[in-house]
C-alpha cells in the first residue's frame, strides 16, 4: 500500500516533471508496480481499482507529451458495460397446446445460458431458416433456434440477439440430474442495461421434444435480476501526424498502439486459509501498458510523425475485447484510414524459445508483411513459436484484424514457464524488468517506421481474417 501511495505522488503531483523519453527500467517499473499493486485489486472491469488504473494511465500519457483523445477532448472514452446478477435460481413454465402449465426445473429441464431474461409470458416460434429470424422479430416471442451450432450462430449474428423476448436452443435429449442450487454466475456484457441481449436458455429431455414437435405454445421465465451499468473507460491519447513533403496525405492515416489494462480482479478466498486472493496481472497486461507508455514518450520526444498516432489503453479485454470493440465502433480515424494496430501483450519475462532476453515474437507473423519488415529493420522479432495456441486471435489486435486492419501483437509470453497466468502470483516481483526495457527498445525501429510512413502494412495473400 505504501509503494502504491508513493507512486501516485510521483506521477500525479503538480510538481512532477515529464518522464524521461528514454526507455528505462525505472520508468517501466514505475508503471507496472502501480498497475499491479494490491491497491487496485486486480483491475477487474468496472471496479474502483480499474478506474484508478485508467486515471493513472491518463496521467502517464499526459506527462509523456501526447494530447488527450477521449470523450469531449479528455483522456477517457466511456465504454458502456452492464453487470447482470441473478438474485435467485431462474424458473421456467411452459404451456402445452391443451392449455396446461408445466413447471420446469433449472439444471434438469433447462440450463440458463446467457443474457438478461424478461418475465413476460411469451408465445413460441420455431426457427429453421434464415428468413424466419427476421420474420419473427417481436419482444413478445420466444424463439426456438432448431438448427446446427453454425446455423444458430448465423441467426444470432444477423440480429445481435436482440428484439425478442427469449432465445431457446436445443440441449440434451436427456434431462439433467442435478437441480441448480445457486443462481447463475454474474456476467458483464457490452451496452447499457436497456441494450442487453435477449436471455438465452437450453432445453433438455421431454420438454425439448415437446417444443420441437410444436406442442409448447407459450413460455415464461421467473427470475429476479439486477442490472447495473459499470464505470468502464478506455484511455486514449494521440500525436497528430504531419505527413511528408511527397505524401501529405499520410497525416490522415493513423497507427494504433495498444494494450489492455484490465485484469480479472480478486479470486474467491479458500475456506480456512489466509491466502493471497488478488490476481494482480503484472505481466497480463500491465507489462503491455508500460510498453505503450514508453513508446508514447519516445515518439512524443522525437520528430513529428508522418502518420497520426493513437495510444489506446483498453478496458474489458478479459471479458471479450469489449473496450477495443467500442473504440472500433467510435474511432478517432475511420478504419479505412487506420494503417495498422500494433498491440503489446505480456512482455514481462523472456521466452527461451525465441532467444531469451530482449527478443520478441509476433502473432500471425505469416499473415502480413510486418514481421519480415521488422526483421529488415534489425528488430529481434520472430514468428509466434506456438501457433497452435491461437495467440493471434486472443488479444485486442484481433478486433481490428476482423475488420481488415493489419493488426498483430508483440509478446514474449512463454506459457510453459509462466504458470502464474491469471493467478495470484502474477506480481511485479516476478517480472524481468531489464528484459522488458530491452524488448521495448527493440520495438522502436518498427514503431518509428510505422509512424514515419516508411513501412506500409499489408496483409499477405490469405492472411486477412476479414476475407475468410
JORA-V692747 format. One record per residue. N is the residue number from 1. PSI is psi in radians with two decimals (999 if undefined). Layout:
N/PSI, N/PSI
This chain:
1/-0.72, 2/-0.75, 3/-0.80, 4/-0.74, 5/-0.73, 6/-0.66, 7/-0.65, 8/-0.74, 9/-0.74, 10/-0.64, 11/-0.31, 12/-0.07, 13/2.64, 14/-0.51, 15/-0.01, 16/2.37, 17/-3.14, 18/2.67, 19/2.71, 20/2.19, 21/-0.27, 22/2.45, 23/2.02, 24/2.70, 25/-0.71, 26/-0.76, 27/-0.75, 28/-0.77, 29/-0.70, 30/-0.80, 31/-0.87, 32/-0.68, 33/-0.67, 34/-0.83, 35/-0.59, 36/0.21, 37/2.70, 38/-0.47, 39/-0.56, 40/-0.07, 41/0.73, 42/0.10, 43/0.69, 44/2.42, 45/2.24, 46/0.00, 47/2.91, 48/-0.63, 49/-0.69, 50/-0.65, 51/-0.68, 52/-0.72, 53/-0.74, 54/-0.75, 55/-0.67, 56/-0.80, 57/-0.62, 58/-0.74, 59/-0.76, 60/-0.75, 61/-0.67, 62/-0.79, 63/-0.32, 64/-0.32, 65/0.25, 66/2.87, 67/2.65, 68/2.57, 69/0.45, 70/-2.68, 71/2.41, 72/0.59, 73/0.25, 74/-2.96, 75/-0.49, 76/2.40, 77/1.98, 78/2.34, 79/1.92, 80/2.10, 81/2.35, 82/2.32, 83/2.21, 84/2.14, 85/2.24, 86/2.30, 87/-0.22, 88/2.90, 89/2.24, 90/2.61, 91/2.77, 92/2.32, 93/2.51, 94/2.61, 95/2.16, 96/3.05, 97/-0.35, 98/0.11, 99/0.01, 100/2.47, 101/2.44, 102/2.19, 103/2.34, 104/2.53, 105/2.23, 106/2.34, 107/-0.30, 108/-1.10, 109/-0.43, 110/2.78, 111/2.36, 112/2.30, 113/-0.97, 114/3.09, 115/-3.03, 116/2.03, 117/2.51, 118/3.04, 119/0.24, 120/2.72, 121/2.30, 122/2.42, 123/2.63, 124/2.60, 125/2.43, 126/2.23, 127/2.17, 128/-0.04, 129/2.93, 130/-0.71, 131/-0.61, 132/-0.50, 133/-0.71, 134/-0.70, 135/-0.64, 136/0.12, 137/1.99, 138/2.28, 139/0.02, 140/0.15, 141/2.44, 142/2.06, 143/2.27, 144/1.95, 145/1.62, 146/1.34, 147/-3.07, 148/2.95, 149/-0.72, 150/-0.74, 151/-0.83, 152/-0.73, 153/-0.71, 154/-0.76, 155/-0.75, 156/-0.64, 157/-0.63, 158/-0.48, 159/-0.03, 160/0.36, 161/0.33, 162/2.85, 163/0.14, 164/2.84, 165/-0.53, 166/2.54, 167/2.22, 168/2.32, 169/2.74, 170/2.35, 171/-2.26, 172/2.62, 173/-0.30, 174/2.64, 175/2.77, 176/2.90, 177/-0.15, 178/1.95, 179/2.48, 180/2.25, 181/-0.39, 182/2.67, 183/2.74, 184/2.67, 185/2.68, 186/2.47, 187/2.74, 188/2.35, 189/2.73, 190/2.59, 191/2.87, 192/2.96, 193/-0.61, 194/-0.29, 195/0.16, 196/2.52, 197/2.68, 198/2.50, 199/2.56, 200/2.41, 201/2.81, 202/2.30, 203/2.62, 204/2.85, 205/-2.45, 206/-0.65, 207/-0.70, 208/-0.78, 209/-0.69, 210/-0.74, 211/-0.75, 212/-0.54, 213/0.02, 214/0.31, 215/-0.07, 216/2.12, 217/-0.35, 218/2.70, 219/2.80, 220/2.33, 221/2.41, 222/2.05, 223/2.47, 224/2.07, 225/2.45, 226/2.28, 227/2.18, 228/2.25, 229/2.29, 230/2.65, 231/1.73, 232/2.45, 233/2.45, 234/2.68, 235/2.17, 236/2.28, 237/2.95, 238/2.76, 239/2.20, 240/2.37, 241/2.74, 242/-0.06, 243/-3.03, 244/2.97, 245/-0.69, 246/-0.23, 247/1.21, 248/-0.40, 249/-0.26, 250/-0.43, 251/-0.40, 252/-0.06, 253/2.80, 254/2.74, 255/2.31, 256/2.07, 257/2.20, 258/2.81, 259/2.82, 260/2.49, 261/-0.15, 262/2.77, 263/-2.67, 264/0.32, 265/-2.47, 266/2.33, 267/2.80, 268/2.36, 269/2.59, 270/2.24, 271/2.29, 272/0.07, 273/2.36, 274/1.35, 275/2.82, 276/2.31, 277/-0.03, 278/2.12, 279/1.58, 280/-0.47, 281/0.78, 282/-0.85, 283/-0.66, 284/1.69, 285/0.73, 286/-0.57, 287/-0.73, 288/-0.65, 289/-0.74, 290/-0.68, 291/-0.79, 292/-0.71, 293/-0.76, 294/-0.70, 295/-0.75, 296/-0.78, 297/-0.81, 298/-0.75, 299/-0.64, 300/-0.51, 301/-0.24, 302/-2.96, 303/2.73, 304/2.27, 305/2.73, 306/-0.84, 307/2.67, 308/2.58, 309/2.35, 310/2.32, 311/1.90, 312/1.98, 313/1.84, 314/2.58, 315/2.89, 316/0.48, 317/-0.69, 318/-0.32, 319/0.41, 320/0.52, 321/0.50, 322/-0.74, 323/-0.77, 324/-0.68, 325/-0.70, 326/-0.74, 327/-0.77, 328/-0.60, 329/-0.33, 330/1.10, 331/2.78, 332/-0.63, 333/2.50, 334/2.61, 335/-0.56, 336/-0.26, 337/0.08, 338/1.86, 339/-0.54, 340/2.64, 341/2.06, 342/1.99, 343/2.55, 344/2.17, 345/2.01, 346/1.33, 347/0.40, 348/-0.36, 349/2.66, 350/2.70, 351/1.98, 352/-0.50, 353/-0.31, 354/0.22, 355/-0.01, 356/-2.48, 357/2.26, 358/-0.08, 359/2.53, 360/2.75, 361/2.71, 362/2.18, 363/2.51, 364/0.60, 365/-0.68, 366/-0.18, 367/-0.44, 368/-3.13, 369/-0.01, 370/-0.90, 371/-0.82, 372/-0.73, 373/-0.65, 374/-0.75, 375/-0.61, 376/-0.50, 377/0.04, 378/0.18, 379/2.40, 380/1.22, 381/2.27, 382/3.03, 383/2.61, 384/2.07, 385/-0.05, 386/1.06, 387/-0.43, 388/-0.30, 389/-0.01, 390/0.72, 391/-0.47, 392/-0.63, 393/0.04, 394/0.27, 395/-3.13, 396/-0.46, 397/-0.55, 398/-0.52, 399/-0.69, 400/-0.78, 401/-0.63, 402/-0.35, 403/0.13, 404/-0.05, 405/2.33, 406/2.02, 407/2.11, 408/2.91, 409/2.36, 410/2.35, 411/2.91, 412/0.39, 413/2.28, 414/1.72, 415/-0.38, 416/-0.55, 417/-0.52, 418/1.39, 419/-0.06, 420/0.16, 421/2.17, 422/0.35, 423/3.14, 424/-0.15, 425/0.09, 426/1.32, 427/2.81, 428/-0.54, 429/-0.35, 430/-0.12, 431/2.68, 432/1.66, 433/-0.57, 434/-0.74, 435/-0.78, 436/-0.79, 437/-0.75, 438/-0.71, 439/-0.72, 440/-0.76, 441/-0.68, 442/-0.46, 443/-0.30, 444/-0.64, 445/-0.73, 446/-0.71, 447/-0.82, 448/-0.68, 449/-0.68, 450/-0.74, 451/-0.67, 452/-0.11, 453/0.15, 454/-0.28, 455/2.13, 456/1.80, 457/2.39, 458/2.51, 459/2.46, 460/2.78, 461/2.24, 462/0.02, 463/-0.35, 464/1.97, 465/-0.33, 466/-0.21, 467/0.03, 468/999
